[in-house]
Every structure is written in C-alpha cells, then in structure tokens.
Amino acid sequence: MFERMKSGWRLARMVRKSVSRDRGLYLFPILTGILGVVIFAVTFLLLFIEIPVSSSSSNFYFYIIGLFVAYVAVYFVTTLILLGMLICYRSFNTDSPKSFRESLGMAWGYKAKAFEWALFYSVLLMILRAIESRFRGIGGIIVGAIGSFAITVATFFAIPAILDFNVGPIKAVEQSVSTIRKNFGTTFGGIIYIDLYTTIFTLGGFLLLMASIFLIGSALPLILLLAIFAISIILIILGLILNFTYMNVFKMILFDYLNGKGLPEGFDEAMIRASFKKSRYLGSGGTGI
C-alpha cells in the first residue's frame, strides 16, 4: 500500500510537470471559476427569494425550475471549457499546438453534446437531491454521500469519452463504466493519485480561513485579520484551480492509456502501473486492454 502511495505521489508530479509545459492551461479553470461564480451568484440570490414552502405553490415550481436551469447552465459552460482544456493539452503534445481561443473554438463544435451532458447530469443531481430530501439527519447525509460517489464513479471518464467519440451522455457513461470494468473490475478506486502539492494550498488556505474567523474580536488589528482572510481565499482558489487542471488532465491521460493510445511525453508507464491495485485485470500479464 505504501509503495502504491509513493507511486501515486510520483504520478501526480508527472502530471504537474506535463501541465507546466503549457501554462495557458490554467486559463481554462480560471474562466470556469469566473463564469461559475456569476451563475452561482444568480442561484444564490434565488435561494433567498421569499417563497411559500408549500409544494403546491406555483412559485415553488418556478424556484425549482430556476435552480435546474442554473444547474444546466453551470455544467454546460464547465463542460465546454473542460473540453477546450483537454483539446489544448493534447495539441500541445503534437506538432500543431492550439491556442486558448482555438481550443475553445474547437470545443464549441461539441456544444450539442455538452448541452446534452449538462442536461443529463443536472437531472441526475436533481433526482439525488430529491431522494436525499426524503431522509432526515444522518440518513440524508449517508444517502447523499452514496449517491454522489456512485455518480462520480459512473461518470469518471465521461468527458474524455465525449471528446474522443463525440457521443451523448448515455454512451459516454457506458464508455466510462466499460473502461472501469474492463481495466479495474471491482478494484476501481485502487489507483493511488495523491497530489500533496495542491492539498497544501487548499488545506493551508482553509486553516488560515478558520484562524481568521476564530481571531475575530481578538486584539489583532482589523487590517491584519483582513489580510489573513484574503490570503486564505487566494490559497483556496489557487488550490481549486490547480486541482481542476491536474485532475482532469490525469483522467484523460489515464483514459487514453487504458484505451491503448499510449502516454504523453515524460510519463513512465511502469510508474502508472505501479500506482494500480493488483487485480486479475492489471496483474503482471498485461494492462487489461
């Protein structure tokens, strides 16, 4: 287990090193964050509209529809930008690298599939929230956690599948699940990918944020508290940007590798295989491809 963890750390370092060759990739999560915050702000305001809680009220249904539209909008934008980022990363490893604008332009060609995916994913989340709302207390937390985990696993490789095969959401999920079953079986989750680098930013920012909250009312000058708070937010945002970039690039690299497309320059196949949990699919006899 410890050996796989060390391999996972090295694997994360390979991903960071590969991404750092084209720092323009970081523009994609920044754009995603800006647009996501704008859309979220609209949704956040909707949550504070005073509406009757009765499910028979027409305002209630308008409220639910508004939330659903916000979900779709967020995931549509996020999916398009993510596709652009993956296109940009792939092109950088070829003889004809694409710019930020060119990559987004190519991603726009997937707009119909991106909208279908956003619609599909939003419906899944709304169903999950409806089921979760039927339970109280710890039961709701457990149901939500199990449902979220199931959705995450089933859709793990969905975006790379949309990019590679230009398919709709059902086919993308089928391709994602097929890749998992074919190469991992019941051991999926047995791949170790631990990026301590991004964790330092996110966790450090969170701890500073907690410190700034607890220090409110202390003898520290207000300007110092505001500075600590600002630094904590910057660290958290930076950690989220890095994690978005590295994790999604890693998913595509792994998806390509498991589907026989090889690895980008600078990646050690032995290191990737060492980070897998041994199974009958990924034993010494092959990759399961």
Backbone torsions as a table, in degrees:
resi	resn	phi	psi	omega
1	MET	NA	-44.7	-178.4
2	PHE	-65.8	-35.7	178.1
3	GLU	-64.4	-39.5	178.3
4	ARG	-66.9	-35.7	177.4
5	MET	-63.9	-43.0	178.1
6	LYS	-63.2	-39.0	177.3
7	SER	-64.7	-38.0	178.2
8	GLY	-63.9	-38.7	176.8
9	TRP	-64.4	-42.7	179.4
10	ARG	-66.3	-38.1	178.2
11	LEU	-62.5	-43.8	177.4
12	ALA	-61.2	-37.9	178.6
13	ARG	-65.9	-36.8	176.4
14	MET	-62.6	-42.8	179.2
15	VAL	-62.4	-46.1	179.6
16	ARG	-60.5	-43.9	-178.7
17	LYS	-64.3	-40.4	179.8
18	SER	-66.1	-44.1	-179.4
19	VAL	-66.4	-36.4	-175.8
20	SER	-65.6	-13.8	177.0
21	ARG	-69.3	-21.1	177.2
22	ASP	-135.3	87.8	-175.5
23	ARG	-68.7	-11.3	175.8
24	GLY	-63.9	-18.0	178.3
25	LEU	-60.7	-28.5	-177.5
26	TYR	-69.5	-16.3	178.2
27	LEU	-67.0	-29.1	-177.0
28	PHE	-67.2	-50.7	176.9
29	PRO	-65.7	-29.6	177.3
30	ILE	-64.4	-45.5	177.8
31	LEU	-63.5	-41.0	177.3
32	THR	-59.3	-44.1	-179.0
33	GLY	-63.9	-43.8	-178.6
34	ILE	-62.7	-50.2	-179.2
35	LEU	-66.7	-37.8	179.0
36	GLY	-63.1	-40.6	179.7
37	VAL	-65.0	-40.9	179.4
38	VAL	-61.3	-47.5	-179.7
39	ILE	-66.4	-40.4	178.8
40	PHE	-62.8	-36.9	-179.1
41	ALA	-61.6	-39.9	177.8
42	VAL	-63.7	-44.7	178.6
43	THR	-62.5	-41.3	-179.6
44	PHE	-60.1	-40.7	177.8
45	LEU	-66.0	-37.1	178.6
46	LEU	-60.8	-34.9	-177.7
47	LEU	-65.2	-22.2	-177.0
48	PHE	-103.4	8.5	172.7
49	ILE	-72.8	130.2	-178.2
50	GLU	-75.2	109.6	-178.9
51	ILE	-128.4	151.7	175.0
52	PRO	-62.4	141.8	-178.3
53	VAL	-81.8	-9.6	179.6
54	SER	-65.2	129.7	-178.6
55	SER	-70.2	-9.4	178.0
56	SER	-87.6	-7.3	-178.5
57	SER	-75.6	138.5	177.9
58	SER	-65.4	-32.4	177.6
59	ASN	-62.2	-35.3	178.5
60	PHE	-61.4	-43.4	-179.2
61	TYR	-69.0	-37.5	175.9
62	PHE	-63.3	-36.9	178.2
63	TYR	-63.0	-47.2	179.7
64	ILE	-63.4	-42.8	178.2
65	ILE	-62.5	-39.9	178.1
66	GLY	-61.6	-43.7	177.7
67	LEU	-63.0	-41.4	-179.2
68	PHE	-64.2	-43.4	178.2
69	VAL	-61.4	-39.5	178.3
70	ALA	-64.0	-42.7	175.9
71	TYR	-55.6	-51.6	-177.1
72	VAL	-60.2	-44.0	-179.1
73	ALA	-62.0	-45.2	-179.6
74	VAL	-62.1	-48.1	-176.2
75	TYR	-73.5	-29.1	175.0
76	PHE	-64.4	-49.8	179.4
77	VAL	-63.1	-46.2	-178.9
78	THR	-61.0	-43.1	-179.0
79	THR	-64.4	-44.4	178.8
80	LEU	-61.0	-45.0	-178.7
81	ILE	-67.7	-39.0	178.3
82	LEU	-63.9	-42.0	176.5
83	LEU	-60.7	-41.5	177.1
84	GLY	-60.6	-41.7	179.9
85	MET	-63.8	-42.5	-179.7
86	LEU	-68.3	-37.6	175.8
87	ILE	-62.6	-43.8	179.7
88	CYS	-62.3	-44.4	-179.2
89	TYR	-63.5	-46.0	179.5
90	ARG	-61.2	-43.1	-177.1
91	SER	-65.8	-30.7	-178.9
92	PHE	-66.6	-22.6	179.1
93	ASN	-94.1	15.7	176.5
94	THR	-121.3	-174.7	179.2
95	ASP	-82.8	-5.6	-179.0
96	SER	-131.5	74.2	179.8
97	PRO	-63.4	145.5	-179.0
98	LYS	-102.0	146.9	176.4
99	SER	-79.2	173.5	177.2
100	PHE	-57.0	-48.0	-178.3
101	ARG	-67.7	-42.0	179.6
102	GLU	-62.9	-39.8	-179.3
103	SER	-65.5	-42.1	177.1
104	LEU	-65.4	-36.1	177.4
105	GLY	-63.4	-41.2	177.4
106	MET	-67.6	-37.4	178.7
107	ALA	-64.2	-31.7	179.6
108	TRP	-61.1	-24.6	176.5
109	GLY	-65.0	-16.2	178.0
110	TYR	-99.4	16.3	-171.4
111	LYS	-58.9	-37.5	179.9
112	ALA	-66.1	-44.8	179.4
113	LYS	-67.3	-36.1	178.2
114	ALA	-65.0	-39.8	178.7
115	PHE	-67.6	-42.3	177.7
116	GLU	-60.1	-41.5	179.9
117	TRP	-65.6	-44.0	179.5
118	ALA	-60.5	-41.5	179.0
119	LEU	-64.3	-47.1	-179.4
120	PHE	-62.2	-48.0	-177.2
121	TYR	-66.6	-37.1	178.9
122	SER	-66.0	-39.6	177.2
123	VAL	-62.5	-43.3	177.9
124	LEU	-57.8	-45.9	-178.2
125	LEU	-66.8	-40.0	179.3
126	MET	-65.0	-40.0	176.8
127	ILE	-63.4	-44.5	179.3
128	LEU	-61.1	-43.3	180.0
129	ARG	-65.4	-37.2	178.8
130	ALA	-64.8	-42.9	178.5
131	ILE	-65.9	-43.2	-179.0
132	GLU	-61.5	-35.6	-177.8
133	SER	-69.1	-15.2	179.8
134	ARG	-79.0	-11.8	-177.8
135	PHE	-111.1	152.7	-178.9
136	ARG	-113.1	149.5	172.2
137	GLY	62.0	-135.7	-175.6
138	ILE	-62.8	-29.6	178.7
139	GLY	-61.4	-43.5	178.0
140	GLY	-64.0	-38.4	178.8
141	ILE	-63.9	-44.1	-179.0
142	ILE	-64.8	-46.9	179.4
143	VAL	-60.4	-44.1	179.2
144	GLY	-62.4	-42.3	-179.3
145	ALA	-65.4	-45.2	-179.9
146	ILE	-64.1	-45.4	179.8
147	GLY	-62.7	-44.3	179.5
148	SER	-62.7	-41.5	179.6
149	PHE	-63.9	-42.7	-179.8
150	ALA	-62.6	-42.9	179.0
151	ILE	-65.1	-42.7	-179.8
152	THR	-60.6	-45.3	-179.6
153	VAL	-65.4	-47.5	-176.4
154	ALA	-63.2	-30.7	-176.0
155	THR	-104.8	13.3	-172.0
156	PHE	-54.6	-45.5	-178.3
157	PHE	-106.6	17.8	-173.3
158	ALA	-65.0	-44.2	-177.5
159	ILE	-66.0	-45.9	173.6
160	PRO	-59.1	-33.9	178.3
161	ALA	-66.0	-40.7	176.8
162	ILE	-62.4	-42.0	-179.7
163	LEU	-65.2	-42.8	-175.3
164	ASP	-77.5	-40.5	-171.4
165	PHE	-112.3	-3.4	179.1
166	ASN	50.3	50.9	-176.2
167	VAL	-109.2	166.4	176.3
168	GLY	-78.5	-179.8	-173.9
169	PRO	-62.9	-40.4	-178.3
170	ILE	-64.2	-47.9	178.8
171	LYS	-64.4	-35.7	179.1
172	ALA	-64.9	-43.1	177.7
173	VAL	-65.8	-41.5	178.1
174	GLU	-60.1	-42.4	178.9
175	GLN	-66.1	-39.4	178.6
176	SER	-63.7	-49.6	-179.7
177	VAL	-64.3	-39.5	179.1
178	SER	-61.8	-41.7	178.7
179	THR	-63.4	-40.9	179.5
180	ILE	-66.1	-49.2	-177.9
181	ARG	-64.6	-39.1	-176.4
182	LYS	-68.3	-36.7	-172.6
183	ASN	-106.5	-20.4	-177.6
184	PHE	-121.1	-27.2	-174.2
185	GLY	61.2	-132.7	-179.1
186	THR	-84.5	2.7	-176.7
187	THR	-97.9	10.0	179.0
188	PHE	-60.5	138.1	-170.1
189	GLY	101.9	-11.1	178.1
190	GLY	-84.7	4.5	173.6
191	ILE	-90.1	130.8	-177.9
192	ILE	-98.0	117.2	174.0
193	TYR	-135.1	102.8	-176.0
194	ILE	-123.8	109.9	179.7
195	ASP	-100.2	91.4	-179.6
196	LEU	-65.5	-24.7	-178.5
197	TYR	-60.8	-51.3	179.8
198	THR	-71.6	-30.6	178.4
199	THR	-63.3	-36.1	179.4
200	ILE	-60.4	-44.0	179.4
201	PHE	-65.0	-51.7	-175.5
202	THR	-65.5	-49.3	-179.1
203	LEU	-66.3	-42.2	178.2
204	GLY	-60.8	-42.2	177.8
205	GLY	-64.5	-40.2	179.6
206	PHE	-63.9	-43.1	180.0
207	LEU	-64.5	-40.8	176.8
208	LEU	-64.7	-37.9	177.8
209	LEU	-62.0	-45.2	178.2
210	MET	-62.4	-39.9	179.8
211	ALA	-63.2	-42.9	-179.0
212	SER	-64.7	-33.5	179.0
213	ILE	-70.6	-45.4	-178.8
214	PHE	-67.8	-25.0	-177.2
215	LEU	-87.3	-1.9	176.2
216	ILE	-62.1	130.9	-178.1
217	GLY	90.8	-3.7	178.2
218	SER	-81.4	-175.6	-178.0
219	ALA	-80.4	-3.5	-179.1
220	LEU	-67.6	142.1	178.5
221	PRO	-61.2	147.4	-178.6
222	LEU	-59.8	-37.7	-178.4
223	ILE	-62.7	-35.4	179.1
224	LEU	-70.1	-40.7	177.6
225	LEU	-62.8	-41.9	178.6
226	LEU	-64.9	-36.6	178.9
227	ALA	-65.6	-43.4	177.9
228	ILE	-62.2	-42.7	179.4
229	PHE	-62.6	-44.6	-179.0
230	ALA	-63.5	-43.0	179.2
231	ILE	-63.0	-40.4	-179.7
232	SER	-63.0	-42.3	179.3
233	ILE	-64.8	-42.1	179.4
234	ILE	-61.9	-43.5	179.7
235	LEU	-63.8	-42.4	179.4
236	ILE	-64.0	-45.5	179.6
237	ILE	-62.4	-43.2	178.6
238	LEU	-61.3	-43.0	178.1
239	GLY	-62.2	-41.0	179.3
240	LEU	-66.3	-39.6	178.5
241	ILE	-63.2	-46.8	-179.8
242	LEU	-64.7	-42.3	-178.7
243	ASN	-65.2	-42.6	177.6
244	PHE	-57.2	-46.5	-177.5
245	THR	-67.1	-53.7	-174.8
246	TYR	-64.8	-43.5	-174.6
247	MET	-67.1	-41.6	-178.4
248	ASN	-73.4	-34.9	173.4
249	VAL	-65.1	-41.2	178.2
250	PHE	-60.5	-42.7	178.8
251	LYS	-59.0	-43.7	-178.9
252	MET	-68.0	-40.8	177.9
253	ILE	-60.2	-45.2	-179.5
254	LEU	-66.4	-41.4	179.1
255	PHE	-61.2	-45.3	179.4
256	ASP	-63.0	-44.1	-178.3
257	TYR	-62.6	-45.8	-178.3
258	LEU	-68.6	-20.2	178.2
259	ASN	-102.5	20.7	170.7
260	GLY	77.0	22.1	-177.7
261	LYS	-99.7	7.7	177.7
262	GLY	79.0	-169.5	-176.5
263	LEU	-125.4	150.5	175.8
264	PRO	-64.8	165.7	178.5
265	GLU	-59.6	136.7	176.8
266	GLY	95.8	-2.5	-179.5
267	PHE	-100.9	137.0	179.9
268	ASP	-99.1	115.1	-178.9
269	GLU	-60.2	-38.5	-179.6
270	ALA	-61.6	-34.8	-179.7
271	MET	-69.4	-39.8	178.5
272	ILE	-65.0	-44.4	179.9
273	ARG	-65.5	-32.3	179.8
274	ALA	-69.6	-21.0	-179.4
275	SER	-88.5	-0.8	177.6
276	PHE	-90.1	145.4	170.5
277	LYS	-73.8	134.7	-178.3
278	LYS	-64.0	135.6	176.7
279	SER	-151.1	175.8	179.6
280	ARG	-68.5	-15.6	179.0
281	TYR	-86.7	-33.6	-174.2
282	LEU	-125.0	44.8	175.2
283	GLY	-85.3	-158.6	-175.6
284	SER	-73.9	-10.1	-175.2
285	GLY	-84.5	-9.0	178.9
286	GLY	155.3	-175.8	-175.3
287	THR	-91.5	-7.9	-177.6
288	GLY	83.8	7.8	-179.0
289	ILE	-85.2	NA	NA
